[in-house]
């Protein structure tokens, strides 16, 4: 019994002295956001969505449910769409983050952004940035998607206005040759 107690104490000591353990106070983070390196100090439990909207003032990323169920907070990590409300900022590491603000090229909108406007796929706008990010990611990996591909790419998105048909039409239009 004493031996078990000693080995448990050693195990706890190893866990508590593990390199890389941080918190509970704020820690400095260096993040690559939209091609720019930014440094912030945040508590280890802070999500990427909170960092983007808070200290980085990139409010295009919306927090809808804060549970990963609506996808309003979708951003890219190394080009792949993720729910930023479910991603801890300290877990981003060296990966590149792209937000809706980084999707356009200066004043020139990304083809999906322009198509969303043309096809009235915005309505209240709360889900729009997440939808655009997922649809643009789809076109980046599949420049000629089918309607089923677009539906699959937006499958985790909640649009309370019901603009799904407009989102589908906009994404398919953005995929047409000569666009972009």
N, C-alpha and C positions, 0 to 999 in steps of 0.2 A: 504494500500500500504506500509506504514511504517512497519507494522507487518510482511508482506511478506519479505521485504528487511532485517529485523532483523533476521528472521528465516533462510534466505538464507546465511547470514553472519555467523550465528552459524554453519550451515551445512558445510560451507567451512572450518571453523576453526576446526571442528571435523575431516574432511577429512585430513587436513594438519597436524594434530597432532596424527594421527592414529599410534599406535605402529607398528613397523615393516617396516615403510616406510624408504627406503634407497635411496641414490644417491644424486646428480649425480656423485660424486667422487667414486673412487674404494672402495670396501668393502671386508673384509676378508671372504673367503669361506673355509670350510673344506669339502672335497669330498672324498668318498671311491671309488677309481679307481683300478680295477683289484685286489681287496683285500687289497690294501694299502691306508692308510689315507694320503691325500695330502692337504696342505693348500696353497691357492693362494689369491691374492688380485686383483679383477677385477671390472670393471664398471658394474653396474646392468643390462645394456643392452647386455652384452657379452653372446654369445651362448655357449653351452656346446662344440660344435665342435671347436670354436675358443680357448677355454680354453685347450682342449685336444691337439690341434696342436701347440698352442703358448706356454704359460708358462710351460705346463706339458711335452712338446716335445714328445707327442705320435702321430706321424704323419701317422700312419696306417689308421686312420680315415680320409677319403677324403671329401673335400667340392667341390661338383660338381656344383650344381645350386644355392645353398644358399637360396632356396625357398621351400624346402620340396618336390620337384617334381621328383628327380632322385634316392633318397635313397642311394647314395654313402656314406653318413655320418652315416649310421645305426650303432648304438651301443645298448647295452641292459641297461635298467633301471630295476633292480630287475628281470632280466631274460627276459624281454619283449622288442622286438625290437622297437626302436624309431628313428626318424630323429633328430640327434643331432644339426643340423643347425636350427631347429625349437624349440629347448628346451633351455630356458634361464638357464645358469649355477646356478643362485641363486634359481631356482625352483627345483633343484635336491634334496635338503634337505638331509635326512638320507638314501635315496635310494642308492643302490649299482650300480655302473657303470662298465660295462664290455666292453672293446674295443677289437679289433682284436688282439692286443698284449697280452691280458689276456686270450684269448681263448685256446692257447696251454698250455701244462704242461711242462714248461722248454723247452728242445729241442724236446720234443715229440709233434708233431702237433695234433690238433683236427682231428678226422676222416674226417670231411668235408673239412678242409684245405688240408689234404693229398689227398683226392679224387679229389679236384679241380686241383691239380697238375697232378695227374695221368690221368685225363680226359681232359686235356688242356682247362680248363674252365677259364683261367686267361687272355690270350691275352694281351691287353694293360695294364690291371691291375687296371685301375682307379675305376671301379665299384666293383672290386673283394672283398674288405674288407666288404662292405655293403651287398653284396650277400651272402658271407660266414656267416656273422652274422645272417641274416634272415634264411638261410637254417639250420644253427646249432640250432637256436631257434625252428624251426619247428621240428627237430629231438628230441629235448629235451622234447617237449610236445606230439609228435607223432612219436615214434620210427619206425613205419612201414607206411610211407606215400605213397600215390598213386602219379602218375604223376600229376593229377589234384591238389593234395595238394601242391606239390612243385611249380606248376605254380601259385597257389594262394599266396603262401608265398613270391614269387618273383615278384608278379604282379605290385608293385610300383617301381620296379627297372628299370633303364634305362642303357642298355649296348649298347654302340655305335658300338662295334665290332660284335654284334649279336651272342654272344656265348651261348645264351639261351639253345639250345639243349645239349651243353656240361655241363652247370650248372645243368640241370635236371638230366642228366646221372650221374654226380658226386654225387649229393645229394642222388639219389636212391641207388647208390653203397655204399655210406657211411652208409646207413640204413641197409645194409645186415648184418645178424648175423655173429658174429665173428670179426666184424670190431670194432676198437677202443679199 
